[in-house]
Amino acid sequence: MPRTALTREEVLEAAASLVKQHGPGALTMRKLAAELGTAVTSIYWHVGNRESLLDALVERTVQEMGAIRPVGRTPAQRIVSVARRLRRELRERPHLIAMVHERGLTERMFLPAQQALVHEVHAAGLRGARAAEAVRAVQFQVVGFVLVERNRERSPVQSPGEQELWDTRTAEHDPALARALARPADPEKLFTASARALVSALLAPARHTVR
C-alpha cells in the first residue's frame, strides 16, 4: 500500500541519492516512487515534473555546498580546512555538480566557499590583488586535484604500473624514494600536504620579486 506521509525533503533526498549513485539519466519518476514506496502522483504533487525536480536538486546542491565552514586555530589551518571540505564535497557528488555546471550556476555554487576564504586571507593580513590571488589559487588547487583524481580513477589499468617503473635506477639511487613512489598514492594525505604547502607560500610575507 502506498505510503501517505511524505515530505518534499524526503523526495529530494531520495532523488539526490539516485543521481549520486547512477547519474541523472537513472532518475525517473517511477523509479523514485518505487524507492520511496509511494505513488508517482505523490512525487508530482511534491516536486512537479522531472525538470522541476532536477532544478530543485541543483538548487539544493548549491545550498549544501554553501554550508562549508572553516575550522582551526589559525587562518592557514582554516583555509586548509575549507579546501579539504570542498574537495570532499566535490568528490561525493560529481553528477550533481555536473548538473549545477550545466545550468550555469557553478560560480554561485563556489561563492560561499570563496567568501570563507576571503575572510581568512584577510585575517592573515592579505588585501587586494594578493588576497584575490590566494583565494583563486586555493580554489584552482581543489578543482584541479579533483579532476586529476577522477582521471586516474577512470584510466585503464596501466602496464607497466608505478610499482614496476620505480626502482633505484629511475629514482636516482634513492631506494626509499623508489619504494614510496612504487606504492599507490594516498589522495587525502597528498592533497592535505599540497594544500598546506600552497597556503603557507600564499600567506608568507610579501617579497619583492622580479617578474
Protein Blocks (a to p, Z undefined) as FASTA:
>chain_A
ZZfbdcfklmmmmmmmmmmmnojklpcfklmmmmnopafklmmmmnopfklmmmmmmmmm
mmmmmmpccedjbfklmmmmmmmmmmmmmmmmmmlmmmmmmnopmmmmmmmmmmmmmmmm
mmnopahjllmmmmmmmmmmmmmmmmmmmmmmmpccddddfklmpcfklnoopaklmmmm
mpccdfklmmmmmmmmmmmmmmpccddddZZ
